[in-house]
Amino acid sequence: MADSSIVYPPATAEIGKRRRELAPEVNDAFERFSHAVFRDGALPEKTKQLIAVAVAHVTQCPYCIAGHTRLASRKGATDQEIMEAIWVAAEMRAGGAYAHSTVALHNLASTEAGVH
């Protein structure tokens, strides 16, 4: 029986194996893509992992948050750098609501002008 207090089940080796068994070609392609994306390039891997930490917070993926936080740390990111990346994510998430207020304000102006 599943523990109802656990919101997200743990990512286990068995789950990874089952994912590969169900769609091996796609799984392999995704893993190759992921490795290629995170290789040092124009940006060093540490920077890419910090970006991933921030994006994981915006997409709210607990597995990505945990994994990329560990990887960023392993690549030399400090706790302060990781937290700063999270704050950038928080600002961007809040900034989206702020920026999209333009849509509401245009609609309010149309309503006030009698345009429905």
C-alpha positions as CSV (number, residue, x, y, z in Angstrom):
1,M,0.0,0.0,0.0
2,A,1.3,3.5,-0.9
3,D,2.1,5.9,1.9
4,S,-0.4,8.7,1.4
5,S,1.9,11.2,3.2
6,I,4.3,11.1,0.3
7,V,3.3,13.5,-2.4
8,Y,6.0,12.5,-4.9
9,P,7.2,8.9,-4.9
10,P,10.9,8.4,-4.8
11,A,12.8,8.1,-8.1
12,T,14.3,4.7,-7.8
13,A,16.5,2.5,-9.9
14,E,13.5,0.3,-10.5
15,I,11.5,3.2,-11.9
16,G,14.4,4.1,-14.2
17,K,14.7,0.6,-15.4
18,R,10.9,0.4,-16.1
19,R,11.0,3.7,-18.0
20,R,13.8,2.4,-20.2
21,E,11.9,-0.9,-20.7
22,L,8.7,0.8,-21.8
23,A,10.4,3.2,-24.3
24,P,14.1,2.3,-24.8
25,E,14.7,4.3,-27.9
26,V,13.1,7.5,-26.6
27,N,14.8,7.0,-23.2
28,D,18.2,6.6,-24.8
29,A,17.6,9.6,-27.1
30,F,16.6,11.7,-24.0
31,E,19.7,10.7,-22.1
32,R,22.0,11.5,-25.0
33,F,20.3,14.9,-25.4
34,S,20.6,15.6,-21.7
35,H,24.3,14.7,-21.7
36,A,24.9,16.9,-24.8
37,V,23.1,19.9,-23.3
38,F,25.0,19.8,-20.0
39,R,28.5,19.3,-21.5
40,D,30.8,22.2,-21.2
41,G,30.4,24.5,-24.2
42,A,29.9,28.2,-24.5
43,L,28.7,27.9,-20.9
44,P,30.5,25.8,-18.3
45,E,28.5,22.9,-16.8
46,K,28.4,24.6,-13.4
47,T,26.5,27.5,-15.0
48,K,24.2,25.2,-16.9
49,Q,23.4,23.4,-13.6
50,L,22.6,26.7,-11.9
51,I,20.3,27.5,-14.8
52,A,18.7,24.1,-14.4
53,V,18.2,24.7,-10.6
54,A,16.4,28.0,-11.4
55,V,14.3,26.4,-14.2
56,A,13.4,23.5,-12.0
57,H,12.0,25.9,-9.4
58,V,9.9,27.7,-12.1
59,T,8.6,24.4,-13.5
60,Q,8.2,23.1,-9.9
61,C,9.7,19.7,-10.6
62,P,10.8,18.3,-7.2
63,Y,12.9,15.6,-8.9
64,C,14.7,18.2,-11.1
65,I,15.2,20.5,-8.1
66,A,16.9,17.7,-6.1
67,G,19.0,16.3,-8.9
68,H,20.2,19.6,-10.4
69,T,20.9,21.1,-6.9
70,R,23.2,18.1,-6.2
71,L,24.8,18.3,-9.7
72,A,25.4,22.1,-9.3
73,S,27.0,21.5,-6.0
74,R,29.2,18.7,-7.4
75,K,30.3,21.1,-10.2
76,G,31.4,23.6,-7.7
77,A,28.4,25.9,-7.1
78,T,28.3,27.3,-3.6
79,D,25.2,27.2,-1.5
80,Q,25.0,31.0,-2.0
81,E,25.1,30.6,-5.8
82,I,22.4,28.0,-5.7
83,M,20.2,30.2,-3.5
84,E,20.8,33.2,-5.8
85,A,19.7,31.1,-8.8
86,I,16.5,30.2,-6.9
87,W,15.9,33.9,-6.2
88,V,16.3,34.6,-9.9
89,A,13.7,32.0,-10.6
90,A,11.3,33.5,-8.0
91,E,11.7,36.9,-9.6
92,M,11.1,35.6,-13.1
93,R,8.0,33.7,-11.9
94,A,6.6,36.8,-10.2
95,G,7.7,38.9,-13.1
96,G,5.5,36.8,-15.4
97,A,2.4,37.8,-13.5
98,Y,3.6,41.4,-13.4
99,A,4.2,41.5,-17.1
100,H,0.9,39.7,-18.0
101,S,-1.0,42.4,-16.0
102,T,-0.7,44.2,-19.4
103,V,-3.4,41.9,-20.7
104,A,-5.8,42.6,-17.8
105,L,-5.1,46.4,-18.0
106,H,-5.8,46.4,-21.8
107,N,-9.1,44.6,-21.2
108,L,-10.1,46.9,-18.3
109,A,-9.4,49.9,-20.6
110,S,-11.5,48.4,-23.3
111,T,-14.3,47.7,-20.8
112,E,-14.1,51.3,-19.5
113,A,-14.2,52.6,-23.1
114,G,-17.4,50.6,-23.7
115,V,-15.8,48.0,-25.9
116,H,-16.9,44.5,-24.9
